[in-house]
Amino acid sequence: MSIPLAAGQPLVRVTSAAAIHRQLQAAILALELPPGTALQDKLLSVQFAVSRTPVREALIRLAEEGLVEIRPQSGTFVSRIRAEAIPEAQDIRLALETMTVKRAARACSAEGLAKLDRILARQAQTAAAEDTTGFHEADEAFHEAIGEIAGRPTTWRLIRGVKLQIDRARRLTLPVPGRMAQVIAEHQAIRAAIAAQDAAAAARAMTAHLSVLLPDIARLRQEHPGFFA
Protein backbone atom coordinates (compact mmCIF):
# COMPACT_ATOMS: atom_id res chain seq x y z
CA MET A 1 0.00 0.00 0.00
CA SER A 2 1.51 3.33 -1.01
CA ILE A 3 1.40 6.47 1.12
CA PRO A 4 0.19 9.65 -0.64
CA LEU A 5 2.56 12.54 0.01
CA ALA A 6 2.24 16.14 -0.99
CA ALA A 7 4.40 17.13 -3.95
CA GLY A 8 7.65 18.72 -2.86
CA GLN A 9 7.03 17.92 0.80
CA PRO A 10 10.46 18.14 2.48
CA LEU A 11 9.45 16.40 5.71
CA VAL A 12 8.65 13.06 4.10
CA ARG A 13 9.24 11.08 7.27
CA VAL A 14 6.76 13.10 9.34
CA THR A 15 4.17 13.15 6.57
CA SER A 16 4.52 9.39 6.14
CA ALA A 17 3.91 8.85 9.86
CA ALA A 18 0.73 10.95 9.69
CA ALA A 19 -0.52 9.06 6.62
CA ILE A 20 0.23 5.68 8.18
CA HIS A 21 -1.53 6.75 11.37
CA ARG A 22 -4.66 7.78 9.44
CA GLN A 23 -4.83 4.51 7.53
CA LEU A 24 -4.18 2.28 10.52
CA GLN A 25 -6.61 4.26 12.68
CA ALA A 26 -9.32 3.90 10.02
CA ALA A 27 -8.70 0.14 9.77
CA ILE A 28 -8.84 -0.26 13.56
CA LEU A 29 -12.04 1.78 13.90
CA ALA A 30 -13.63 -0.22 11.07
CA LEU A 31 -12.58 -3.45 12.83
CA GLU A 32 -10.67 -4.46 9.71
CA LEU A 33 -7.86 -4.79 12.25
CA PRO A 34 -9.81 -6.33 15.16
CA PRO A 35 -8.71 -6.27 18.81
CA GLY A 36 -5.74 -8.53 19.43
CA THR A 37 -4.27 -8.19 15.93
CA ALA A 38 -0.46 -8.12 16.00
CA LEU A 39 1.13 -5.10 14.31
CA GLN A 40 4.75 -5.73 13.32
CA ASP A 41 6.67 -2.61 12.37
CA LYS A 42 8.89 -4.58 9.97
CA LEU A 43 5.94 -5.92 8.00
CA LEU A 44 4.15 -2.57 8.10
CA SER A 45 7.23 -0.77 6.78
CA VAL A 46 7.22 -3.14 3.80
CA GLN A 47 3.48 -2.72 3.29
CA PHE A 48 3.68 1.08 3.35
CA ALA A 49 7.04 1.22 1.53
CA VAL A 50 8.72 3.35 4.20
CA SER A 51 11.39 2.88 6.85
CA ARG A 52 10.47 1.61 10.30
CA THR A 53 10.77 5.07 11.87
CA PRO A 54 7.48 6.58 10.58
CA VAL A 55 5.72 3.27 11.30
CA ARG A 56 6.89 3.38 14.90
CA GLU A 57 5.83 7.02 15.20
CA ALA A 58 2.36 6.12 13.92
CA LEU A 59 2.10 3.21 16.37
CA ILE A 60 3.11 5.43 19.29
CA ARG A 61 0.36 7.91 18.38
CA LEU A 62 -2.17 5.07 18.15
CA ALA A 63 -1.04 3.89 21.58
CA GLU A 64 -1.60 7.39 22.98
CA GLU A 65 -5.15 7.22 21.58
CA GLY A 66 -5.75 3.89 23.31
CA LEU A 67 -6.10 1.97 20.04
CA VAL A 68 -2.83 0.05 20.28
CA GLU A 69 -0.89 -1.63 23.09
CA ILE A 70 2.90 -1.68 22.92
CA ARG A 71 4.12 -4.53 25.13
CA PRO A 72 7.88 -4.63 25.71
CA GLN A 73 9.40 -7.98 24.71
CA SER A 74 6.01 -9.15 23.37
CA GLY A 75 5.05 -6.89 20.49
CA THR A 76 2.42 -4.38 19.45
CA PHE A 77 -1.26 -5.30 19.29
CA VAL A 78 -4.56 -3.65 18.52
CA SER A 79 -6.06 -2.94 21.93
CA ARG A 80 -9.37 -4.25 23.13
CA ILE A 81 -12.29 -1.83 23.35
CA ARG A 82 -12.22 -0.22 26.78
CA ALA A 83 -15.86 -0.51 27.81
CA GLU A 84 -15.29 1.42 31.02
CA ALA A 85 -14.16 4.45 28.99
CA ILE A 86 -17.34 4.59 26.90
CA PRO A 87 -19.75 6.20 29.42
CA GLU A 88 -17.38 9.11 30.10
CA ALA A 89 -16.69 9.59 26.40
CA GLN A 90 -20.44 9.51 25.79
CA ASP A 91 -21.01 12.20 28.44
CA ILE A 92 -18.41 14.46 26.83
CA ARG A 93 -19.77 13.89 23.35
CA LEU A 94 -23.35 14.48 24.46
CA ALA A 95 -22.46 17.77 26.16
CA LEU A 96 -20.52 19.07 23.16
CA GLU A 97 -22.92 17.89 20.44
CA THR A 98 -26.09 19.15 22.12
CA MET A 99 -24.42 22.55 22.48
CA THR A 100 -23.35 22.45 18.83
CA VAL A 101 -26.70 21.35 17.42
CA LYS A 102 -28.48 24.16 19.31
CA ARG A 103 -26.12 26.66 17.69
CA ALA A 104 -26.73 25.00 14.32
CA ALA A 105 -30.50 25.42 14.74
CA ARG A 106 -30.06 29.12 15.44
CA ALA A 107 -27.65 29.54 12.49
CA CYS A 108 -29.66 27.46 10.03
CA SER A 109 -29.30 28.33 6.34
CA ALA A 110 -30.60 26.88 3.09
CA GLU A 111 -27.07 25.93 2.11
CA GLY A 112 -26.48 24.07 5.36
CA LEU A 113 -29.76 22.20 5.09
CA ALA A 114 -28.96 21.23 1.50
CA LYS A 115 -25.66 19.75 2.68
CA LEU A 116 -27.42 17.73 5.39
CA ASP A 117 -29.91 16.48 2.79
CA ARG A 118 -27.11 15.34 0.48
CA ILE A 119 -25.50 13.42 3.34
CA LEU A 120 -28.81 11.83 4.32
CA ALA A 121 -29.30 10.72 0.72
CA ARG A 122 -25.82 9.18 0.77
CA GLN A 123 -26.66 7.38 4.00
CA ALA A 124 -29.80 5.95 2.43
CA GLN A 125 -27.79 4.70 -0.54
CA THR A 126 -25.10 3.06 1.59
CA ALA A 127 -27.73 1.49 3.85
CA ALA A 128 -29.51 0.03 0.83
CA ALA A 129 -26.19 -1.40 -0.37
CA GLU A 130 -25.44 -2.72 3.17
CA ASP A 131 -22.18 -0.77 2.97
CA THR A 132 -21.40 -0.30 6.66
CA THR A 133 -18.10 1.49 5.98
CA GLY A 134 -19.71 3.99 3.63
CA PHE A 135 -22.60 4.41 6.03
CA HIS A 136 -20.27 5.18 8.93
CA GLU A 137 -18.37 7.72 6.83
CA ALA A 138 -21.66 9.45 5.94
CA ASP A 139 -22.65 9.36 9.60
CA GLU A 140 -19.43 11.16 10.52
CA ALA A 141 -20.02 13.68 7.72
CA PHE A 142 -23.51 14.44 9.07
CA HIS A 143 -22.22 15.34 12.52
CA GLU A 144 -19.28 17.24 11.07
CA ALA A 145 -21.67 19.26 8.90
CA ILE A 146 -23.67 20.24 11.98
CA GLY A 147 -20.47 21.59 13.50
CA GLU A 148 -19.80 23.59 10.35
CA ILE A 149 -23.34 25.01 10.31
CA ALA A 150 -22.90 25.99 13.96
CA GLY A 151 -19.59 27.68 13.19
CA ARG A 152 -17.83 25.25 15.55
CA PRO A 153 -15.65 22.98 13.35
CA THR A 154 -12.98 22.65 16.05
CA THR A 155 -15.55 21.20 18.45
CA TRP A 156 -16.17 18.31 16.07
CA ARG A 157 -12.45 17.58 15.88
CA LEU A 158 -12.37 17.40 19.68
CA ILE A 159 -15.36 15.06 19.68
CA ARG A 160 -13.73 12.75 17.17
CA GLY A 161 -10.72 12.34 19.43
CA VAL A 162 -12.89 11.55 22.44
CA LYS A 163 -15.16 8.95 20.84
CA LEU A 164 -12.67 6.46 19.38
CA GLN A 165 -13.74 3.63 21.69
CA ILE A 166 -17.40 4.46 21.00
CA ASP A 167 -16.78 4.22 17.27
CA ARG A 168 -15.39 0.70 17.49
CA ALA A 169 -18.36 -0.45 19.57
CA ARG A 170 -20.77 1.26 17.15
CA ARG A 171 -19.32 -0.61 14.19
CA LEU A 172 -20.46 -3.83 15.85
CA THR A 173 -24.05 -2.54 15.91
CA LEU A 174 -24.38 -1.43 12.29
CA PRO A 175 -24.90 -4.94 10.81
CA VAL A 176 -27.85 -5.47 13.20
CA PRO A 177 -31.04 -5.56 11.06
CA GLY A 178 -32.81 -2.22 11.11
CA ARG A 179 -30.01 -0.34 12.85
CA MET A 180 -28.94 1.74 9.84
CA ALA A 181 -32.56 2.66 9.11
CA GLN A 182 -32.93 3.72 12.74
CA VAL A 183 -29.86 5.96 12.51
CA ILE A 184 -31.25 7.63 9.37
CA ALA A 185 -34.57 8.27 11.11
CA GLU A 186 -32.74 9.80 14.07
CA HIS A 187 -30.71 12.01 11.74
CA GLN A 188 -33.86 13.10 9.93
CA ALA A 189 -35.37 14.18 13.26
CA ILE A 190 -32.26 16.24 14.01
CA ARG A 191 -32.38 17.79 10.54
CA ALA A 192 -36.08 18.67 10.94
CA ALA A 193 -35.42 20.43 14.25
CA ILE A 194 -32.53 22.39 12.72
CA ALA A 195 -34.72 23.37 9.77
CA ALA A 196 -37.42 24.58 12.18
CA GLN A 197 -34.76 26.59 14.03
CA ASP A 198 -35.95 24.91 17.23
CA ALA A 199 -32.82 24.66 19.37
CA ALA A 200 -34.54 22.79 22.22
CA ALA A 201 -36.01 20.18 19.86
CA ALA A 202 -32.64 19.80 18.13
CA ALA A 203 -30.97 19.14 21.48
CA ARG A 204 -33.63 16.55 22.39
CA ALA A 205 -33.26 14.80 19.03
CA MET A 206 -29.47 14.73 19.36
CA THR A 207 -29.70 13.39 22.92
CA ALA A 208 -32.06 10.61 21.82
CA HIS A 209 -29.73 9.75 18.93
CA LEU A 210 -26.54 9.62 20.98
CA SER A 211 -28.11 7.68 23.85
CA VAL A 212 -28.89 4.60 21.76
CA LEU A 213 -25.43 2.99 21.93
CA LEU A 214 -25.00 2.64 25.69
CA PRO A 215 -27.70 0.00 26.28
CA ASP A 216 -25.99 -2.17 23.66
CA ILE A 217 -22.63 -2.42 25.44
CA ALA A 218 -23.53 -5.28 27.79
CA ARG A 219 -24.95 -7.31 24.92
CA LEU A 220 -21.98 -6.55 22.69
CA ARG A 221 -19.60 -7.73 25.38
CA GLN A 222 -21.46 -11.04 25.57
CA GLU A 223 -21.51 -11.48 21.80
CA HIS A 224 -17.87 -10.39 21.27
CA PRO A 225 -16.03 -11.14 24.54
CA GLY A 226 -12.62 -11.08 22.86
CA PHE A 227 -13.17 -7.53 21.63
CA PHE A 228 -13.64 -5.85 25.02
CA ALA A 229 -11.29 -5.22 27.94
N, C-alpha and C positions, 0 to 999 in steps of 0.2 A: 504494500500500500504506500503510495507516494504522499508526501507532505506538501501542500500548496504553500509557497512562500511568495511574498511580495517581490516584484522585480526590483533589483538593485538594493535589496535589503542587506545592510552590512552586518547586522547581528543575527546571522543565520541560526546560530546555536540557540539563542533565546527564543526566536520565532519558532523554531522546530519544537522546542519544549512546549510552547503554548499550543501549537497545533496538535501535538501528540496528546496533551492533556485534554483538549476538547474532544478528540475522537475517542479516547479511552473513557472519559466521563460519560459521553453519550452511550457507548456500548454497555457500561455498567448500569446506567439508569434504565436502559431498555431491557436489561437482564439478558442481553446477548452474551455478556460476561457475568454469569450468575455468581452469587456468594460462594466463596471457597475456591474459585478459579485461580490457579497459579499464574503469576505474571513474571516471566523471566526476562530481565533486561537484555540479555544477549539475544534472545529470540526476537524481542520487540525491536531491537536496533536493526536487525536484518529485515524485519517486516516493514519498518518505516524508512529504511535506507538512510539511517543516520548513525552517529556514534552512540555509545552508551550514555554519554553525559546528558544530553537532552532527555533521554528516556528516564534516567534516574531523577532528573529535576521534575519531570511530569509526575512520576510516581510519588515523590515527596509531597507535591501539591495535592494529589489525590488522597494521600494519607492525612494531610491536614484537614481535608474536607470530610474525613471519616469514611471514605469509600474504599480505602485500601489499608491493609495491615502489613507493615514491614517487620518481620520477625528475624532478629539476628540469628545467624547460623541455620535458619530454616527456609527463608525465602519470603517472597512478597505475594500476598493473596488478596483477592477481592473480599472485602469485609462483609460480614453478615449485617442485615438490616437491624439497626438498633431501635427496637420497639419502644424502649423507655424514653427515647429522644423525641418520638413522634408527637406526644401531647403538647410538649413545650413548643416545638416547631409549629404545631397547628395553632396554638394561642398567638404566637407572634404573627403568623401569616394572617390569621383572622383579624387581628387588630389593624394591621397595615392595609389589608385589602378592603375592609369595610370603610376605612377612612378614605382610601383612594376612590372607591366606587361612588361614594357620596360626592366627592369633588367632581367626578366625571359626570354625574347627573346634573350638577349645577353648571358645568361647562359644555353641555351637550351641543353638538353641531351636526349638520346634515352630513358633512364629510366624515366625521367620526362614526356616525351610525352606519354609513355606507360601508366603512371598513369592517365594522362588526358583522354586518350582513354577509360580506364576502367570506369572512372567516367561518361563520355559521354554515354557509353553503359548502365550504370545503370540509367542514366536520361531517356534514350529512353524506358527502361523497365518500369520504374515507370510512365512515361507519358502514355504508352500504357495501363497500369492498372488503369489509372486515380487516382493514389496514390499521392495526393498533398503533403502529409507529407514526403513521401519518396523522392519525387522530390525536395522538398525544401532542404532536408538534402544533397542530391547529389549536388545541386546548391552550397550550402555552401562549400562542399568538393572540388568542382572545383576551387573556388576562394582561398580556403586555400592552395590547391596544387600549385597554381601559386605563392603564397607567399613563399612556400617551395622551389620551383625551383629557385626563385629569391634570396634565402638565406635571406629572410626577414620574418620569421614566426611571430615575435613580431608585425610587422606592421598589419598583419591580425587580431591579437587579439585586437589591438586598433580599427580597423575598425568595428569589431563585436560589441564593446561597443558603438560606435557612431551611428550605424544604427538600433537600436532596434525599433524605431518608423517606420522606412522605412519597416522593416521586417513585421510588423503587417499589414501595408497597402498593401504590396506585396502579402500577403496570400489571400487577397480579390480578387486579379487579376488572380491567378492561375486557378480557375475554368472556366474563360472565354474561350470559344472555340478558339483553335488555339494558346493560349498564351504559353503553355508549349512547343509546337513545335517551336514557335518563339524564346524562350529562348535557346533551343538546337541549333538552327541555329546561333544565336548570339555567343554562346560558341564555336561552330565549327569554326567560323570566327576568334575568338581570338586564338584558338588552331593552326589554319593554319598560322597565322602571327607569332606565337611563333616558330613553326616548321621551318618557312622560315628565322628565326632570323632577322626579320624586326621589329625593335623596334617602328618605327613611325607607321607602319600599326597596330601593336598590340595595341598601345595607341589609335588609331582611332577606332579600333574595340571595345575596352573596353569602350570608351566614348559613342559610339553609344548604347552599351548594357546597360550601367548604366543610360542613359538619358531617357529610355523608361517610367519609372514609373511616373515621374513628371506630364506629361499631364493627367494622370489618376486620380489625386487627386481630382479635382473638381467634376468629375463624381462619384467617390467613395463616396464623402461626400453627394451627392444627393441621391445615392442609399442606403447608410448606415448612415443616419444622427445621429443615436444614438451612433455610434462608434467613432465619431470625436469630439474633443473639439474645 
